[in-house]
Amino acid sequence: MRPATQLFIVPTPVGNLEDITLRALRTLKEVDFILAEDTRTTGHLLKHYGIVKKLVPHHLFNEHKTIENVIERLKDGAICALVSDAGTPAISDPGYLLVRSCIQAGLRVECLPGATAFVPALVNSGIASDHFVFEGFLPHKKGRHTRLTALAKEEKTMIFYESPHRLVKALTQFTEYFGEDRHACVSRELSKIFEENIRGSLKELIAYYENKAVKGEIVIVIAGLG
């Protein structure tokens, strides 16, 4: 008989609230408490589905301090779910440290399948999806040049996350390392009413976005070398 799961990793919609699984909803209803990256965002989701549950903040700035307490509660028999603002926790969001700590403590962890932003962005891009590397958010300063220099030789499709106000700057920097003719796609507002997938060369994408006010989460998919 399998030991009971004590920590559930629960993906939440990246936009459209209907993109949550029945299993995820059942899990959120059954756990003792929910660790949330932003309790306001998660509270909105729970309210939409009529779920009342204790929310505990667990984010990038406090996860080192909260993990020990969470582990002790789970050892005492509590069951919890970890959610991020959108998508799957630990994918460019807090979660890895908690998962590792639970495993080291002998606690059972279970990750539910579900939403994550880079998969629909990759498929929508029309760029080769059989082999790819997920880079997430690149460092803003230290290490950025080194990483981009290495990626300039990458033959697989590359996937990046970026904030809207840095989009044009990032695209411009990509041209310096990958060339302005490299094919790419910018996806934003995935699964929402104003979803947009703009495809073209890096040069064309810069021209499209340089005079636009951009909002929403951004996924950039870039073809590999060759």
N, C-alpha and C positions, 0 to 999 in steps of 0.2 A: 504493500500500500504506500502510495506517495505521501511524503510529509505535506502538511497543509502549507499553502503559500502565505507568507507574511507580508511581502511587499509586492504590490502590483504596479507595473509601469503602464500607464493608461494614455494612449494617444488621444488627442482632442482635435476637433476640426481646425483647419488652417484658415477657414473663412466661413463657408456655409455651415450653419449649425446642424443641418441634417446629415452631415458627413461623419457621424459618430456611430459606432456599431452598437447593436443591441447588447452584446456582451460587455462593452465598456460601460454602458448605462447601468446594467445590473451590478457590475463590480463597484461602481461609485455609490450605489445604494447600499451595498452590503458591508463595505469596509467601516472600520471604527472612526477613522479620520482621513483627511486628504491633505497631502503636502502640495502646496500650490505656488508656482512661480510668482503669480500676482493674484491675490485673493479676490480682487475686484473682478478681474477677467473670468476667473473660474466661478465666482459667485453668479455672474450673469449667465453662464452656461447651465449651472445647476438650477437656477431659478426657471430658466426656459423649459427644463424637463421636470420641474416640480420635485427636485431632490434637496432635502435638508440635511446637511452634514457639516461637522466641524472642520474648518479650514485652518491650516497652519502654514504660515509663510516659509517657503524654502526656495531661496534664490541664490544667485551668484555671490551676493555680498554677505550672506549669513550661513551658507551651507556647511562651512567648516565648523561653525559653532553649534549647529543644530543636530548634526549627525549622531553624536554620542547619545543625546537624549532620545532620539528616534530609535536607535538600536536598542536601548534599554527598554523602551515601551514595547517593542516587538518581541523582545526576549520574555517579557512578562505576559505575552499572549495576545497583544493587540495586532490588528491587521490594518494596513494602510495602503493608500494609492498615491502615486506620485504623478502629477500632471504639470505640464508647462503651459505657457500662454496659448500655444498652438502647435500642433504636430506631435511628434514623438519625443518625450523627454530624453536627454543625453545626446540628442543630435543637434549640436550647436546650442544647447540649452543645459541647465543644471541636471544632474542625474547620475553621471558616471561615478562620482565619489561615493554617493549613497549606495549604489548597486555594488560597488567593490567592497564597501565596508560590510554590507549585509552578507555577502558571500563569504568574506573572511570570518564573520561571526557565526557561520553555519546556518544562516537563515535562508529560507527558500524565496527566490525572486522569480517573478513571472512577468514577461513583457507581452502585452496584448498586441496583435497586429492592428495597424490602422494608419491614419493620415500622417504624411510627412511631405513637406513642400517640394523637395527636390525631385521626387518621382514624377508627378504630373508635368513639372517644368521640363524635365529631360525628355519625356515622351512627346510633349507638345512641340518641342524645338525642331523635330525633324532631323536632328543630328544623331549620328551613330550612337546607339544605346546599348550595344552588346558588351562594350568594355568602357568603363568610365572611372574617374577619380573624383571623390567628393572632398572639396577643400573647405567648405563652409565659409566663415568669415576669416579673411586674411588678417594678419597683424597690421595695425595702422602704421606703425613706424618700425620698431626693431624687428628684424627678421623678414620684413616684407620683400625687400630687394633680393635677399638670398632665396626665398621661396619662389618668387616669380622667375628668377634666373634659372632655377632648376626646372620649373614648369615649361619654360620655353622649348624644352626638348621632349616634352610629354606627348606621346602619340595617342593616348586615350582621350576621350571627351572629358572636359573639365567642368565642374559645377561649383559655383561660388554663391554665397549669400552676401548681400550688400544693403546698406541703408539708403533710402531714397535721396537724401541730400548729398550723398557721396557717389551717386551712380555715374554721372558724367566724368568725374575725376577718375573713378576706377576704370571706366571704359577707355579713357585717354591713356591711362597707364598701361592697360593691357596692349594697346597698339604699340607701345614702346618695346614690349617684350615678345609679343606674338605676331606683330605686323598688322597694318590697318586693313588688310584684305582677308584676315582670318574670319571665317563664318561663325556667327554667334546668334544667340536668342536671349532676349530679356523678357522675363515673365513677372507680372506683378498682379496683386489682388486675386490670386488663384482661388477659384471656386466662388468668388463673389460676383455681384452684378456687373462690375466694371472690369472683369478679368481682361488682361491684355497680354498677348504674346507677340512681340515684335522681332522679326527675323531679318538678318542681313549681315553684311560685313561689319566689323567693328567701326569702321569709318562711317558707314551709313547709320548705325545705331547712335553714334555721337551726334550726327547731324539731326536725327529725329528728336533726341531728348535734350539737346543743349539749351533750347529756349522754352522748355516745358516745365511746369511745376509738377513734380512727380510725388505721388503719395503711395503708401502701401508697402508691404514687404516685397523685396526684390530677390529673384533668383536669376543668375546669369549662367548660361550654358555656352561653352566655347568649344569648337571643334579642336581635336588634337592635331599635332604636326603631321603633315603628310597628306 
